[in-house]
């Protein structure tokens, strides 16, 4: 388990100076103004967040089992005696490169939490609707899906705000084989824990304000490439040449410019992704401590 805090004392050499980020090719419907809302500058003088402990010394009000949660007080601890939500949902943001294992880590957290109301929201559902020209570019692997402007951040933020308040929302369904949204939408309902995962989970200032805990899944680039090849070929109908072309042209440069720098905004960094069970356990302990406060 690692936290992205600056080293002090004799902990080792200080990190190299941050270089200026150069712009990547953006989707054709984007504008320069839209980049103003991106995450705070990496070299910001804002002091780093204090390290927090994942250990909870107090006795938990829940008796947890492997299959269900038994409430000793007769009601969920996040609801008051009138049956209304006593506080907003706890939102976990999961960021990291493409195929880093974000969804797997999210699933492991959900299973380990063992509480009945958890919502998993994927950023993949919020790709913008493409124009006819952009669809043609996407079909030839020439459209940049790894740029912030490829996502509908306004819809993401509006959706998370409603879920955080315990309201139900309609979520678009994205079809990766046709690069378009399906006609039908799915319904999600409010929960006590919301996990939001995506490559640009930390790339918008307003979105960052909604995240109570930010986790960055840090996985080796070679492993991510192999996973992406396997996934895109078997699940999304791509060919190996197209996947490699898209990776070299868009995915890797976007990770270097837009995704990796946001690791410094995370509260917790999880090396090796889902293989780091110690980190998963500590995250779960921390979330439980927040729910029980």
CORJO-V429974 format. One record per residue. N is the residue number from 1. SS is DSSP state (alpha for helix, beta for strand, coil for the rest). PHI is phi in whole degrees, -180 to 180 (none if undefined). Layout:
# CORJO-V429974
n=N ss=SS phi=PHI
n=N ss=SS phi=PHI
This chain:
# CORJO-V429974
n=1 ss=coil phi=none
n=2 ss=beta phi=-128
n=3 ss=coil phi=-119
n=4 ss=coil phi=-81
n=5 ss=coil phi=-103
n=6 ss=coil phi=-64
n=7 ss=coil phi=-75
n=8 ss=coil phi=-133
n=9 ss=coil phi=60
n=10 ss=coil phi=-99
n=11 ss=coil phi=-69
n=12 ss=coil phi=138
n=13 ss=coil phi=-66
n=14 ss=coil phi=-71
n=15 ss=coil phi=-65
n=16 ss=coil phi=-65
n=17 ss=coil phi=-61
n=18 ss=coil phi=-78
n=19 ss=coil phi=-90
n=20 ss=coil phi=-66
n=21 ss=coil phi=-85
n=22 ss=coil phi=-94
n=23 ss=coil phi=-69
n=24 ss=coil phi=-98
n=25 ss=coil phi=-59
n=26 ss=coil phi=-113
n=27 ss=coil phi=-56
n=28 ss=coil phi=-65
n=29 ss=coil phi=-94
n=30 ss=coil phi=-90
n=31 ss=coil phi=-135
n=32 ss=alpha phi=-64
n=33 ss=alpha phi=-62
n=34 ss=alpha phi=-66
n=35 ss=alpha phi=-77
n=36 ss=alpha phi=-66
n=37 ss=alpha phi=-91
n=38 ss=beta phi=-66
n=39 ss=coil phi=-51
n=40 ss=coil phi=-54
n=41 ss=coil phi=-55
n=42 ss=coil phi=-61
n=43 ss=coil phi=-88
n=44 ss=coil phi=-59
n=45 ss=coil phi=-85
n=46 ss=coil phi=-59
n=47 ss=coil phi=-64
n=48 ss=coil phi=-66
n=49 ss=coil phi=-67
n=50 ss=coil phi=-70
n=51 ss=coil phi=-66
n=52 ss=coil phi=-116
n=53 ss=coil phi=-88
n=54 ss=coil phi=-98
n=55 ss=coil phi=-93
n=56 ss=coil phi=-118
n=57 ss=coil phi=-85
n=58 ss=coil phi=-75
n=59 ss=coil phi=-73
n=60 ss=coil phi=-71
n=61 ss=coil phi=-79
n=62 ss=beta phi=-110
n=63 ss=beta phi=-103
n=64 ss=beta phi=-96
n=65 ss=coil phi=-123
n=66 ss=coil phi=-71
n=67 ss=coil phi=-116
n=68 ss=coil phi=-157
n=69 ss=beta phi=-114
n=70 ss=beta phi=-103
n=71 ss=beta phi=-96
n=72 ss=coil phi=-72
n=73 ss=coil phi=-94
n=74 ss=coil phi=88
n=75 ss=coil phi=-156
n=76 ss=coil phi=-59
n=77 ss=coil phi=-66
n=78 ss=coil phi=-92
n=79 ss=beta phi=-115
n=80 ss=coil phi=-89
n=81 ss=coil phi=-69
n=82 ss=coil phi=-92
n=83 ss=coil phi=81
n=84 ss=coil phi=-106
n=85 ss=beta phi=-67
n=86 ss=coil phi=-82
n=87 ss=coil phi=-156
n=88 ss=coil phi=-68
n=89 ss=coil phi=-64
n=90 ss=beta phi=-89
n=91 ss=beta phi=-106
n=92 ss=beta phi=-105
n=93 ss=beta phi=-101
n=94 ss=beta phi=-116
n=95 ss=beta phi=-112
n=96 ss=beta phi=149
n=97 ss=coil phi=-66
n=98 ss=coil phi=-60
n=99 ss=coil phi=63
n=100 ss=coil phi=-82
n=101 ss=coil phi=104
n=102 ss=alpha phi=-62
n=103 ss=alpha phi=-64
n=104 ss=alpha phi=-65
n=105 ss=alpha phi=-62
n=106 ss=alpha phi=-60
n=107 ss=alpha phi=-64
n=108 ss=alpha phi=-65
n=109 ss=alpha phi=-64
n=110 ss=alpha phi=-60
n=111 ss=alpha phi=-65
n=112 ss=alpha phi=-76
n=113 ss=alpha phi=-62
n=114 ss=coil phi=56
n=115 ss=coil phi=-119
n=116 ss=coil phi=-76
n=117 ss=coil phi=-117
n=118 ss=beta phi=-134
n=119 ss=beta phi=-114
n=120 ss=beta phi=-107
n=121 ss=beta phi=-117
n=122 ss=beta phi=-99
n=123 ss=alpha phi=-66
n=124 ss=alpha phi=-60
n=125 ss=alpha phi=-74
n=126 ss=alpha phi=-113
n=127 ss=beta phi=-65
n=128 ss=coil phi=-68
n=129 ss=coil phi=-71
n=130 ss=coil phi=-88
n=131 ss=coil phi=-75
n=132 ss=alpha phi=-61
n=133 ss=alpha phi=-65
n=134 ss=alpha phi=-67
n=135 ss=alpha phi=-64
n=136 ss=alpha phi=-65
n=137 ss=alpha phi=-64
n=138 ss=alpha phi=-64
n=139 ss=alpha phi=-64
n=140 ss=coil phi=-103
n=141 ss=coil phi=61
n=142 ss=coil phi=-114
n=143 ss=coil phi=-107
n=144 ss=coil phi=-89
n=145 ss=coil phi=-84
n=146 ss=coil phi=-108
n=147 ss=coil phi=-108
n=148 ss=alpha phi=-54
n=149 ss=alpha phi=-71
n=150 ss=alpha phi=-78
n=151 ss=beta phi=-109
n=152 ss=coil phi=-90
n=153 ss=alpha phi=-67
n=154 ss=alpha phi=-61
n=155 ss=alpha phi=-69
n=156 ss=alpha phi=-60
n=157 ss=alpha phi=-65
n=158 ss=alpha phi=-62
n=159 ss=alpha phi=-67
n=160 ss=alpha phi=-65
n=161 ss=alpha phi=-62
n=162 ss=alpha phi=-66
n=163 ss=alpha phi=-63
n=164 ss=alpha phi=-63
n=165 ss=coil phi=-88
n=166 ss=coil phi=87
n=167 ss=coil phi=-93
n=168 ss=coil phi=-83
n=169 ss=beta phi=-140
n=170 ss=beta phi=-101
n=171 ss=beta phi=-114
n=172 ss=beta phi=-68
n=173 ss=beta phi=-112
n=174 ss=beta phi=-98
n=175 ss=beta phi=-103
n=176 ss=coil phi=-75
n=177 ss=coil phi=-78
n=178 ss=coil phi=-108
n=179 ss=coil phi=56
n=180 ss=beta phi=-154
n=181 ss=beta phi=-83
n=182 ss=beta phi=-75
n=183 ss=beta phi=-69
n=184 ss=beta phi=-83
n=185 ss=beta phi=-118
n=186 ss=beta phi=-111
n=187 ss=beta phi=-105
n=188 ss=beta phi=-118
n=189 ss=coil phi=-115
n=190 ss=coil phi=-60
n=191 ss=coil phi=-148
n=192 ss=coil phi=-80
n=193 ss=beta phi=-131
n=194 ss=beta phi=-122
n=195 ss=beta phi=-110
n=196 ss=beta phi=-111
n=197 ss=beta phi=-126
n=198 ss=coil phi=174
n=199 ss=coil phi=-67
n=200 ss=coil phi=-109
n=201 ss=coil phi=-61
n=202 ss=coil phi=-113
n=203 ss=coil phi=-96
n=204 ss=beta phi=-135
n=205 ss=alpha phi=-63
n=206 ss=alpha phi=-68
n=207 ss=alpha phi=-65
n=208 ss=alpha phi=-59
n=209 ss=alpha phi=-66
n=210 ss=coil phi=-89
n=211 ss=coil phi=-94
n=212 ss=coil phi=-83
n=213 ss=beta phi=-144
n=214 ss=beta phi=-112
n=215 ss=beta phi=-121
n=216 ss=beta phi=-109
n=217 ss=beta phi=-91
n=218 ss=beta phi=-104
n=219 ss=coil phi=-123
n=220 ss=coil phi=-54
n=221 ss=alpha phi=-63
n=222 ss=alpha phi=-64
n=223 ss=alpha phi=-66
n=224 ss=alpha phi=-64
n=225 ss=alpha phi=-65
n=226 ss=alpha phi=-61
n=227 ss=alpha phi=-64
n=228 ss=alpha phi=-65
n=229 ss=alpha phi=-59
n=230 ss=alpha phi=-62
n=231 ss=alpha phi=-68
n=232 ss=alpha phi=-68
n=233 ss=alpha phi=-76
n=234 ss=alpha phi=-83
n=235 ss=alpha phi=-109
n=236 ss=coil phi=-120
n=237 ss=coil phi=67
n=238 ss=coil phi=-96
n=239 ss=coil phi=-105
n=240 ss=alpha phi=-63
n=241 ss=alpha phi=-64
n=242 ss=alpha phi=-66
n=243 ss=alpha phi=-65
n=244 ss=alpha phi=-67
n=245 ss=alpha phi=-60
n=246 ss=alpha phi=-65
n=247 ss=alpha phi=-64
n=248 ss=alpha phi=-70
n=249 ss=alpha phi=-83
n=250 ss=alpha phi=-124
n=251 ss=alpha phi=-65
n=252 ss=alpha phi=-66
n=253 ss=alpha phi=-60
n=254 ss=alpha phi=-66
n=255 ss=alpha phi=-62
n=256 ss=alpha phi=-64
n=257 ss=alpha phi=-92
n=258 ss=alpha phi=-107
n=259 ss=alpha phi=-102
n=260 ss=alpha phi=-58
n=261 ss=alpha phi=-60
n=262 ss=alpha phi=-74
n=263 ss=alpha phi=-60
n=264 ss=alpha phi=-74
n=265 ss=alpha phi=-88
n=266 ss=coil phi=-76
n=267 ss=coil phi=-80
n=268 ss=beta phi=-137
n=269 ss=beta phi=-110
n=270 ss=beta phi=-110
n=271 ss=beta phi=-68
n=272 ss=coil phi=70
n=273 ss=alpha phi=60
n=274 ss=alpha phi=-66
n=275 ss=alpha phi=-76
n=276 ss=coil phi=-95
n=277 ss=alpha phi=-68
n=278 ss=alpha phi=-63
n=279 ss=alpha phi=-63
n=280 ss=alpha phi=-60
n=281 ss=alpha phi=-62
n=282 ss=alpha phi=-68
n=283 ss=alpha phi=-62
n=284 ss=alpha phi=-62
n=285 ss=alpha phi=-60
n=286 ss=alpha phi=-65
n=287 ss=alpha phi=-63
n=288 ss=alpha phi=-59
n=289 ss=alpha phi=-64
n=290 ss=alpha phi=-71
n=291 ss=alpha phi=-67
n=292 ss=coil phi=-91
n=293 ss=coil phi=-72
